[in-house]
Amino acid sequence: MKLLVLDLDGTLWDHEDASVLVPPSEFRGNCLIDSTGQELCLFHGVREFLDWASERFVLSIASWNLEDKVRCILEGFGLWDYFLFPKIEGHPNKADMIRRTLDELSSIGYNIEESFTWITEIFTSMRLGGYFPQLTLCTCGWMRNLLKN
């Protein structure tokens, strides 16, 4: 089984920090508007990408956000159930988030193959390569280009 770990801000959606959004939010298709008028929109093709990827990978999240604020966004868009052992935490240690996800998957019998992939914005991805030699790093620009075709 292969694992695909996704970031959120700047990867699934266009907002740089979804934790600053103030509920309640109004969902309008692939966008939401919070109570202060800030907008967050899913990137084009994200739903289709998750449909495709969920048939080929175990999907999870490693995101520096606040889960109590961001989970309701994922649920509002109908995306929460795609992910197994998502890690949405108020710190930048994504290597630890991914390590714990791998441990949790192993504890319930998933045999993650030698490699896994993490899709994120470019500046964060450069920090993780040394922690996991089996990690394939992909920037969200790569994912957006894939979705355009």
CYANA upper distance limits for C-alpha pairs under 8 A (distance plus 0.5 A):
  1 MET  CA     57 PHE  CA      7.20
  1 MET  CA     58 VAL  CA      7.66
  1 MET  CA    110 TYR  CA      7.61
  1 MET  CA    111 ASN  CA      6.56
  1 MET  CA    112 ILE  CA      5.51
  1 MET  CA    113 GLU  CA      6.20
  2 LYS  CA     56 ARG  CA      7.97
  2 LYS  CA     57 PHE  CA      5.57
  2 LYS  CA     58 VAL  CA      6.69
  2 LYS  CA    112 ILE  CA      6.05
  2 LYS  CA    113 GLU  CA      6.19
  2 LYS  CA    115 SER  CA      7.68
  2 LYS  CA    116 PHE  CA      6.45
  3 LEU  CA     57 PHE  CA      5.85
  3 LEU  CA     58 VAL  CA      5.29
  3 LEU  CA     59 LEU  CA      6.55
  3 LEU  CA     60 SER  CA      8.04
  3 LEU  CA    112 ILE  CA      7.01
  3 LEU  CA    113 GLU  CA      8.43
  3 LEU  CA    115 SER  CA      8.35
  3 LEU  CA    116 PHE  CA      5.50
  3 LEU  CA    117 THR  CA      6.90
  4 LEU  CA     57 PHE  CA      6.50
  4 LEU  CA     58 VAL  CA      6.62
  4 LEU  CA     59 LEU  CA      5.52
  4 LEU  CA     60 SER  CA      6.87
  4 LEU  CA    116 PHE  CA      6.57
  4 LEU  CA    117 THR  CA      5.40
  4 LEU  CA    118 TRP  CA      6.27
  4 LEU  CA    119 ILE  CA      8.10
  5 VAL  CA     59 LEU  CA      6.36
  5 VAL  CA     60 SER  CA      5.20
  5 VAL  CA     61 ILE  CA      5.63
  5 VAL  CA     62 ALA  CA      6.98
  5 VAL  CA     98 ILE  CA      8.24
  5 VAL  CA    116 PHE  CA      8.37
  5 VAL  CA    117 THR  CA      6.69
  5 VAL  CA    118 TRP  CA      5.07
  5 VAL  CA    119 ILE  CA      6.83
  6 LEU  CA     11 THR  CA      8.00
  6 LEU  CA     12 LEU  CA      8.43
  6 LEU  CA     59 LEU  CA      8.05
  6 LEU  CA     60 SER  CA      6.75
  6 LEU  CA     61 ILE  CA      5.27
  6 LEU  CA     62 ALA  CA      6.66
  6 LEU  CA     63 SER  CA      8.28
  6 LEU  CA    118 TRP  CA      6.21
  6 LEU  CA    119 ILE  CA      5.43
  6 LEU  CA    120 THR  CA      6.77
  7 ASP  CA     11 THR  CA      6.37
  7 ASP  CA     12 LEU  CA      7.66
  7 ASP  CA     61 ILE  CA      6.28
  7 ASP  CA     62 ALA  CA      5.88
  7 ASP  CA     63 SER  CA      5.57
  7 ASP  CA    118 TRP  CA      8.24
  7 ASP  CA    119 ILE  CA      6.73
  7 ASP  CA    120 THR  CA      5.51
  7 ASP  CA    121 GLU  CA      8.15
  8 LEU  CA     12 LEU  CA      5.53
  8 LEU  CA     13 TRP  CA      6.93
  8 LEU  CA     61 ILE  CA      8.05
  8 LEU  CA     62 ALA  CA      8.38
  8 LEU  CA     63 SER  CA      6.53
  8 LEU  CA    120 THR  CA      8.09
  9 ASP  CA     13 TRP  CA      6.31
  9 ASP  CA     14 ASP  CA      7.12
  9 ASP  CA     15 HIS  CA      6.15
  9 ASP  CA     16 GLU  CA      5.56
  9 ASP  CA     17 ASP  CA      6.39
  9 ASP  CA     18 ALA  CA      7.12
  9 ASP  CA     63 SER  CA      8.19
 10 GLY  CA     14 ASP  CA      5.54
 10 GLY  CA     15 HIS  CA      6.44
 10 GLY  CA     16 GLU  CA      6.17
 10 GLY  CA    120 THR  CA      8.09
 10 GLY  CA    121 GLU  CA      6.65
 10 GLY  CA    140 CYS  CA      7.86
 11 THR  CA     43 PHE  CA      8.27
 11 THR  CA    119 ILE  CA      7.84
 11 THR  CA    120 THR  CA      6.21
 11 THR  CA    121 GLU  CA      6.64
 11 THR  CA    140 CYS  CA      5.62
 12 LEU  CA     42 LEU  CA      6.32
 12 LEU  CA     43 PHE  CA      6.44
 12 LEU  CA     46 VAL  CA      6.86
 13 TRP  CA     40 LEU  CA      7.17
 13 TRP  CA     41 CYS  CA      5.96
 13 TRP  CA     42 LEU  CA      4.60
 13 TRP  CA     43 PHE  CA      5.65
 14 ASP  CA     40 LEU  CA      6.65
 14 ASP  CA     41 CYS  CA      6.21
 14 ASP  CA     42 LEU  CA      6.85
 14 ASP  CA     43 PHE  CA      6.85
 15 HIS  CA     39 GLU  CA      8.25
 15 HIS  CA     40 LEU  CA      5.91
 15 HIS  CA     41 CYS  CA      7.75
 17 ASP  CA     21 LEU  CA      8.40
 17 ASP  CA     65 ASN  CA      7.70
 18 ALA  CA     40 LEU  CA      8.11
 18 ALA  CA     65 ASN  CA      7.59
 18 ALA  CA     69 LYS  CA      8.08
 18 ALA  CA     70 VAL  CA      6.96
 19 SER  CA     65 ASN  CA      6.08
 19 SER  CA     66 LEU  CA      6.11
 19 SER  CA     69 LYS  CA      6.11
 19 SER  CA     70 VAL  CA      6.73
 21 LEU  CA     34 ASP  CA      6.48
 21 LEU  CA     35 SER  CA      8.46
 21 LEU  CA     36 THR  CA      8.41
 21 LEU  CA     38 GLN  CA      7.44
 21 LEU  CA     69 LYS  CA      8.09
 22 VAL  CA     34 ASP  CA      6.01
 22 VAL  CA     35 SER  CA      6.19
 22 VAL  CA     36 THR  CA      7.14
 23 PRO  CA     34 ASP  CA      6.15
 23 PRO  CA     35 SER  CA      6.23
 24 PRO  CA     34 ASP  CA      6.50
 24 PRO  CA     35 SER  CA      6.17
 25 SER  CA     32 LEU  CA      6.69
 25 SER  CA     33 ILE  CA      5.91
 25 SER  CA     34 ASP  CA      4.61
 25 SER  CA     35 SER  CA      6.42
 26 GLU  CA     32 LEU  CA      5.87
 26 GLU  CA     33 ILE  CA      5.78
 26 GLU  CA     34 ASP  CA      6.87
 27 PHE  CA     31 CYS  CA      6.44
 27 PHE  CA     32 LEU  CA      4.77
 27 PHE  CA     33 ILE  CA      7.12
 27 PHE  CA     76 GLY  CA      7.48
 27 PHE  CA     77 PHE  CA      8.05
 28 ARG  CA     32 LEU  CA      6.22
 28 ARG  CA     33 ILE  CA      8.41
 30 ASN  CA     41 CYS  CA      6.15
 30 ASN  CA     42 LEU  CA      5.94
 30 ASN  CA     77 PHE  CA      7.65
 31 CYS  CA     39 GLU  CA      7.34
 31 CYS  CA     40 LEU  CA      6.05
 31 CYS  CA     41 CYS  CA      4.52
 31 CYS  CA     42 LEU  CA      6.76
 32 LEU  CA     39 GLU  CA      6.16
 32 LEU  CA     40 LEU  CA      5.90
 32 LEU  CA     41 CYS  CA      6.88
 33 ILE  CA     37 GLY  CA      6.07
 33 ILE  CA     38 GLN  CA      6.01
 33 ILE  CA     39 GLU  CA      5.01
 33 ILE  CA     40 LEU  CA      7.08
 34 ASP  CA     38 GLN  CA      5.95
 34 ASP  CA     39 GLU  CA      7.06
 42 LEU  CA     46 VAL  CA      7.07
 43 PHE  CA    144 ARG  CA      8.11
 44 HIS  CA    144 ARG  CA      8.17
 44 HIS  CA    147 LEU  CA      7.87
 44 HIS  CA    148 LYS  CA      8.48
 45 GLY  CA     49 PHE  CA      6.51
 45 GLY  CA    144 ARG  CA      8.36
 45 GLY  CA    147 LEU  CA      6.04
 45 GLY  CA    148 LYS  CA      8.03
 46 VAL  CA     50 LEU  CA      6.65
 46 VAL  CA    147 LEU  CA      8.13
 47 ARG  CA     51 ASP  CA      6.73
 47 ARG  CA     79 LEU  CA      8.37
 48 GLU  CA     52 TRP  CA      6.69
 49 PHE  CA     53 ALA  CA      6.43
 49 PHE  CA    147 LEU  CA      7.43
 50 LEU  CA     54 SER  CA      6.26
 50 LEU  CA     82 TYR  CA      7.81
 51 ASP  CA     55 GLU  CA      7.34
 52 TRP  CA     56 ARG  CA      7.59
 53 ALA  CA     57 PHE  CA      6.26
 53 ALA  CA     59 LEU  CA      8.13
 54 SER  CA     58 VAL  CA      7.00
 54 SER  CA     59 LEU  CA      6.99
 54 SER  CA     82 TYR  CA      7.34
 58 VAL  CA     83 PHE  CA      8.05
 58 VAL  CA     84 LEU  CA      7.59
 59 LEU  CA     82 TYR  CA      7.05
 59 LEU  CA     83 PHE  CA      5.47
 59 LEU  CA     84 LEU  CA      6.57
 60 SER  CA     82 TYR  CA      8.36
 60 SER  CA     83 PHE  CA      5.16
 60 SER  CA     84 LEU  CA      5.70
 60 SER  CA     85 PHE  CA      6.62
 60 SER  CA     86 PRO  CA      5.48
 60 SER  CA     87 LYS  CA      8.10
 60 SER  CA    101 THR  CA      8.28
 61 ILE  CA     83 PHE  CA      7.34
 61 ILE  CA     85 PHE  CA      8.04
 61 ILE  CA     86 PRO  CA      4.99
 61 ILE  CA     87 LYS  CA      5.96
 61 ILE  CA     88 ILE  CA      7.48
 62 ALA  CA     86 PRO  CA      7.03
 62 ALA  CA     87 LYS  CA      5.40
 62 ALA  CA     88 ILE  CA      6.51
 62 ALA  CA     94 LYS  CA      6.33
 62 ALA  CA     97 MET  CA      6.40
 62 ALA  CA     98 ILE  CA      6.95
 63 SER  CA     87 LYS  CA      6.81
 63 SER  CA     88 ILE  CA      5.32
 63 SER  CA     89 GLU  CA      6.92
 63 SER  CA     92 PRO  CA      8.22
 63 SER  CA     94 LYS  CA      7.42
 64 TRP  CA     88 ILE  CA      6.50
 64 TRP  CA     89 GLU  CA      5.80
 64 TRP  CA     90 GLY  CA      5.88
 64 TRP  CA     91 HIS  CA      5.89
 64 TRP  CA     92 PRO  CA      5.77
 64 TRP  CA     93 ASN  CA      8.34
 64 TRP  CA     94 LYS  CA      7.98
 65 ASN  CA     69 LYS  CA      8.46
 65 ASN  CA     70 VAL  CA      7.47
 65 ASN  CA     88 ILE  CA      6.05
 65 ASN  CA     89 GLU  CA      5.77
 65 ASN  CA     90 GLY  CA      5.56
 65 ASN  CA     91 HIS  CA      7.86
 66 LEU  CA     70 VAL  CA      6.64
 66 LEU  CA     88 ILE  CA      6.64
 66 LEU  CA     89 GLU  CA      5.94
 66 LEU  CA     90 GLY  CA      5.80
 67 GLU  CA     71 ARG  CA      5.87
 67 GLU  CA     88 ILE  CA      5.59
 67 GLU  CA     89 GLU  CA      6.68
 67 GLU  CA     90 GLY  CA      8.48
 68 ASP  CA     72 CYS  CA      7.56
 69 LYS  CA     73 ILE  CA      7.70
 70 VAL  CA     74 LEU  CA      6.96
 70 VAL  CA     88 ILE  CA      8.30
 71 ARG  CA     75 GLU  CA      6.57
 71 ARG  CA     80 TRP  CA      7.55
 72 CYS  CA     76 GLY  CA      6.33
 73 ILE  CA     77 PHE  CA      6.80
 74 LEU  CA     78 GLY  CA      6.66
 74 LEU  CA     79 LEU  CA      5.52
 74 LEU  CA     80 TRP  CA      5.49
 75 GLU  CA     79 LEU  CA      6.26
 75 GLU  CA     80 TRP  CA      5.55
 75 GLU  CA     81 ASP  CA      8.37
 79 LEU  CA     83 PHE  CA      8.39
 85 PHE  CA    101 THR  CA      6.51
 85 PHE  CA    104 GLU  CA      7.82
 85 PHE  CA    105 LEU  CA      8.32
 86 PRO  CA    101 THR  CA      7.96
 87 LYS  CA     97 MET  CA      6.40
 87 LYS  CA     98 ILE  CA      8.39
 87 LYS  CA    101 THR  CA      8.09
 93 ASN  CA     97 MET  CA      7.17
 94 LYS  CA     98 ILE  CA      6.59
 94 LYS  CA    128 LEU  CA      8.12
 95 ALA  CA     99 ARG  CA      6.60
 95 ALA  CA    128 LEU  CA      6.71
 95 ALA  CA    131 TYR  CA      7.14
 96 ASP  CA    100 ARG  CA      6.65
 97 MET  CA    101 THR  CA      6.74
 98 ILE  CA    102 LEU  CA      6.69
 99 ARG  CA    103 ASP  CA      6.78
100 ARG  CA    104 GLU  CA      6.59
101 THR  CA    105 LEU  CA      6.62
102 LEU  CA    106 SER  CA      6.65
102 LEU  CA    112 ILE  CA      8.16
103 ASP  CA    107 SER  CA      6.68
104 GLU  CA    108 ILE  CA      7.18
105 LEU  CA    109 GLY  CA      7.06
105 LEU  CA    110 TYR  CA      5.74
105 LEU  CA    111 ASN  CA      8.17
105 LEU  CA    112 ILE  CA      8.31
106 SER  CA    110 TYR  CA      5.50
106 SER  CA    111 ASN  CA      6.70
106 SER  CA    112 ILE  CA      7.97
112 ILE  CA    116 PHE  CA      8.20
114 GLU  CA    134 GLN  CA      6.69
115 SER  CA    134 GLN  CA      5.07
115 SER  CA    135 LEU  CA      6.21
115 SER  CA    136 THR  CA      7.59
116 PHE  CA    134 GLN  CA      7.07
116 PHE  CA    135 LEU  CA      5.81
116 PHE  CA    136 THR  CA      6.64
117 THR  CA    135 LEU  CA      6.23
117 THR  CA    136 THR  CA      5.17
117 THR  CA    137 LEU  CA      6.45
117 THR  CA    138 CYS  CA      7.66
118 TRP  CA    135 LEU  CA      7.68
118 TRP  CA    136 THR  CA      6.95
118 TRP  CA    137 LEU  CA      5.87
118 TRP  CA    138 CYS  CA      6.68
119 ILE  CA    125 SER  CA      8.44
119 ILE  CA    137 LEU  CA      6.83
119 ILE  CA    138 CYS  CA      5.30
119 ILE  CA    139 THR  CA      5.92
119 ILE  CA    140 CYS  CA      6.39
119 ILE  CA    143 MET  CA      8.18
120 THR  CA    124 THR  CA      7.40
120 THR  CA    125 SER  CA      6.66
120 THR  CA    137 LEU  CA      8.40
120 THR  CA    138 CYS  CA      7.10
120 THR  CA    139 THR  CA      5.54
120 THR  CA    140 CYS  CA      5.83
121 GLU  CA    125 SER  CA      7.04
121 GLU  CA    139 THR  CA      5.73
121 GLU  CA    140 CYS  CA      5.91
121 GLU  CA    141 GLY  CA      8.15
122 ILE  CA    126 MET  CA      7.25
122 ILE  CA    139 THR  CA      5.77
122 ILE  CA    140 CYS  CA      7.88
123 PHE  CA    127 ARG  CA      8.17
124 THR  CA    128 LEU  CA      7.83
125 SER  CA    129 GLY  CA      7.61
125 SER  CA    137 LEU  CA      6.93
125 SER  CA    138 CYS  CA      8.17
125 SER  CA    139 THR  CA      7.70
128 LEU  CA    132 PHE  CA      7.54
129 GLY  CA    133 PRO  CA      7.05
129 GLY  CA    135 LEU  CA      7.05
129 GLY  CA    136 THR  CA      8.47
129 GLY  CA    137 LEU  CA      7.80
138 CYS  CA    142 TRP  CA      6.90
138 CYS  CA    143 MET  CA      8.11
139 THR  CA    143 MET  CA      7.41
140 CYS  CA    144 ARG  CA      6.61
141 GLY  CA    145 ASN  CA      6.65
142 TRP  CA    146 LEU  CA      6.77
143 MET  CA    147 LEU  CA      6.74
144 ARG  CA    148 LYS  CA      6.85
145 ASN  CA    149 ASN  CA      7.35
